């Protein structure tokens, strides 16, 4: 394995405001996917070739969900994985993926899913905390469940009582993510498993948002794990944020014109120093899954929120056809941080639904949004 790519301050110094990497301002209102629940961090159920699974004329998607009540930032303490049907016209609620108290954490965080030839779906997710704990903790590990997918009485059904098993924990290369207290942006990471099959040789990988040591603190990294006959084997990181950022979330790979595009998202508040670069989707490109990787557009920036709406969207996910999905976060004008507002004020500002789809163009080491 090669040494990891290092995302450096010199890379970020190349970042410029450019329409090609700036998302358009969202309109005054975006329809809610679920009327009484927030949703965020969406991902499709994939076929093994990377395409999106469709059943009965609907694409199958998963997302994190929580009741739309209280402070929006508290949704992470109640998150459950939910199944959704999607057509060009609408989203449809298909219920929680897992039965109550069957997953291994006190809540479920982001992941990925792939339909297998035997009719099951490998659902990879982050088990956060421990089942039954009195108050949320932030211990993280990567879990797989294999519910069976079928059609019953003309409706899509997943077996909600599948067995859950831990498939990845941090090893010596990655810090344990076992914080008892904290919150978004302030805890170590070992989460967001992103499944990927290399079309060149058929090998399966998981990408994981991880943490590695940096001085007396930690910095963000993207871990890679390879499927073997004995299970998942952790490999050295693909990218480390060389003291510039401590949270590289939702990593995933898209293959385009024989190049491997590695994407992740991060927030302005988790850069060192905070605010040094915008909240956005960032990425690297390499000739092979293991690298060597170089930052896209010189700086790594692929999509940023518009400066007038710095928190309008988050959790961008690039699909194989180069559509980009995300969710509406706080689509308000620049000013005070809505995350620190009182619950009622923050709730009035929060989106909690799917954002309009964007389209991306990839050309070698450069990218651009389609206008």
N, C-alpha and C positions, 0 to 999 in steps of 0.2 A: 504493500500500500504506500501511496505517496504521502508526504506531509500535507496537513490540511492547508487550504487556502486561508489567508489572513485578510480579514476585512479591516482596513486601517483608517486612521484619520486622514492620511494622504488621499485615499479613495474618496472619502466624504468631502474633502476640499474641492473635488471636481464637480460637485453637485451644483447645478444651476436650475433656476426656474425656467421651465420649458413647456409649451403647450403639448408636446409629444408625450410628456410624462405626467401631465396634470389632469385629473379627473374633472369632468364638468360639474358645475354646481347642481345639486339636486333640486327638483321642483318643490313647490310649497307643501306637497303631501305625497306620500307613497303608500299604496294600499297595504294593509296588514295581511300577512299570510294566515295567521291565526288571530281571531278577534280578542281572545282573552289570555293569550300567552305571548310572551316575547320569544322570538327565535333569533339565533345567531350562529356563527361558525358552521355553515352548511357544507355538505359534501355529497356527491352522488354515490349510489351503489354502482360499482364498476363491474363490467365483464373483465375477464382475464386479459383481453387485448386493450384495456383502458377505456373502452367506450362505456357509455352510461346504460345501465340495465333499464329495459322498458317491459312492462307487463300490462296487458289489457289496455294498450294505447297510452299509458302514462310512464314517464320516467320515474324511477324510484330514487328519492333523496333522503338523507338524514340531516338532522340539525340538532343543536342544543336548544332546549326549551325550558321555560319556567313561567309560573303564573305572572301576569302583568300587573304586579302590585308591589308597593313599597319602593325603596330606592333601587334604581336599575342596577347599580353595582352589586347589590346583594343577590342578583340572579345566579351568580357563580356558586353560591352556597346551596342552591336548590336545583341545579342543572340536571336534566335527564335527556337522554338521546331519544329523538322522536322520528318516526317514519312519515314521509310525505310523498304524495303523488303529484307529479307536475306535468302539465300540458302547456301549450303556447298561450292558453287563455287564463289558466288558474292554477293554484296550488290546492291540494286536498289533504286533510289531516287523516292519517292512518294510525294514530295512537303511539304510545310509548313503545320503544323497541323491546325493552325488558320489563318483566313483571316487577312489581314493587318488592324491594329488599332482596333481589336476586343478584344484582351486580355487586362487585367486591368493594366499592367505596361508599362513602356517605353521599356522594353525587358522582355524576359522569361528566367528563370533559371530552374535548374534541378527539376525533380519530378519523377512520376511513373504513371502507367496506368493499368487499369483492365477492361476486357470486361464483360459487365453485361448480364444477361439472356434476357433482352428486346432488345438486339441488339445495345445498346449504349456502349460507352467506357468512363469510368470515368478517365479523364486526370487530375491528380493532379500536379500542377506546382507552382513555385515561381514567383509571380508578383513582379518585381524589379522596383523601381521608380514609376512614375505616367505617364499615357498616356499623350502625348503632351508636356511633360516638355522640357524646352529649353536646359538643360544640364542634364546628367544622375545623379540622386541621388540614394541612396542605401536603401530606405524604402522597407521592405520585408513583404509579407503576403502570406499565403497558399491559393490557389484558385483551385476550381474544375470546369471543363467544361464537358459536357456530349454529345459529338458529336455522331451521328449515324454512325455505320460502315456498309458498304454494298459493293456489287459488281455491277458496272455499265458498260455495254458493255465489260465485261470480265476483268475489271480493279478494283482494290481495291479503295474505296472512303470513306473518312470521311467528314461528314458535317462540313465545315469550319466556319460556322456562328452560332455555338451553344452558348447558354447563359453561361456567366462566373459569378461565385459568390465566394466571400471570405468565406472560411469555418473555418479558424483558424487564430487568432491573438495572440500575446503574452499576458499572464495574469500576475498577480503579482509575480508568481514564476519565470517568464522568462523576461529578459530585452527586451524592445522594440527595434526592429531593424529598426531604422529610421535615420541613419546617412545621412547627406547631402553630405559630401565629404568623400573620402577614396579610397579603392580599395581592391583587393583580399588579404586576410590575415590581413586586418587592420580595419575591420568593424564587428559590432555585427551581430549575425546570427539569423534568424528565417526562414529557407528555407529547400529545398531538401526533400519534403514530400515523404516518402517511405511507400507504402501501404502493408499491411500484414493481412492475415486471419489465425487465429489460427485453425489448423486442429482438435484440441481437442474439441472445443466447437463451432466453426463457427463464433466467434466474430471477428469484423474488427477493425484494428488499423492503425494509421498513426504514423510513427516515423519522427521526425523533428530535424534538426541541429539547436541548440538553444544556447543562452548565458545566464549565470547567474552571479550575482555579485561576485567579488573577489577583496578584498582590495579596491583600488580606480580605479580598472580596471574591466575586465570581464574575464570569462573563459568559455571554451566550455562545452556543455552539450548535451545530447540526450533526447529530450522531447518525451513523449508518449501521444497520444490522442486516445480515445475509441469512436466508433460509437454508438450513442444512437438514440432513436426515435426522439429526438429533435435536432439532429445534432452531431457534434464532440465535445467531452468533453476533455479538457486538464487534464492530470494527472501529478503527480510528475515525475521528470526526472528518467531515468533508470541508467544513468552514468553521472558523472561530472568529468571533468579533474581537479583534486585538485591542482590548481595553476600551472600545468605543461603544459597546452596547451589551446589555445583559439579558436580552430576551428575544430570540429568533424563533418566532412562533409559526406553526402550521407549515412545516417544510414539505415540499412536494416537487416532483420532477415531471417535466413534459419533454418528450422527444420530438424534435422538429428538424427536418432536413439533416438527419444523422448527427445532430448535436443534442446534448443533454442540458436542458434548462432547469436549473434549481431555483425555486422561488420560496420566499418566506415573507412574513409580514412582521412589522414591529411598530412600536409607538414612540412618539417624540419624547415622552417622559422617561424612557428607559435608556436613552443615549447617555454617554458620559462626555461632557456634562449634559444634563437634561435640556432638551430643546435644540441640541446641536444640529439635528436633521429632522425632517418632517415625518409624521406618521404616514406609513405607506407600505406598498408591496416592493420588495427588493429582490434581486436575483443575481445569479452567477451562471456561467456557461462553461461546458467542458466537452471534450471529444468522447468521453466514456463516463459511466456512472461514478467511478472512483476519482475522477479528475484527470488532469489538473484543472481547477476552476479559476476563472477570472471574472471580475465584476462586470455586469452589463452596464452599458452606457458610461463606462469609466468609473462611476461612483457606486454602482449597484442599484440605484433608484430605477424602478420600473413604472410605478404609479404612485402619486401622492394625492392627498386631498387638496382641494384648492385652498390657497392661503386665506381666503375669506371664510372658509368653512373647514378649519383644520382637523375637526373631529367628526366629519360627517359620515364616514364609512370605515369599516375595518374587516379583517379576516378575508382578504382577497384570495381566491382560488382560481388558478388558470386550468382550464380544461384542455384536452388534447386538440380540440378544434379552435383553440385560442380565444374562446369566450372567457370572460372573467366575471366570477360571481363574488358578492360580498354582502354584508348586511348594513342597514342604516343604524348608525351609532348615535351621535348627537349632531343633527344637521342644522346647527345654529351658527350665527355669525361669530367671528373671533371675539374673544373677551375673556371673562372669567371661566375657570374650568368647571363645567357642569357636573363632573364626577364628584366634586366636593360640595355641591349645593345641597340644601335640605331636600329630603325625599320628595316632597310634592313638587318643588321647582325642578329637580332633576328628572322626575317622571314626565313632566310636561315637555321637556326637551328631548326625550329619548325616542329613538325610532323603533328598534326591536323587531324589524321585519326585513325581508329581502330587498336589497338595493337593485336598481336597474342594471341589467347586464351591460358590460363593456366589451369591446373587441380589441384584440392586441395584434400587432404585426411584429414578427421576429425576423431579424436579418443579421446573421452572424452574431456579433457582440452588441448589437444595438436593437432597441425596441421602440415602438411608437403606438399610441392609442389611435384607433380609427375614429375619425370625427364624422 
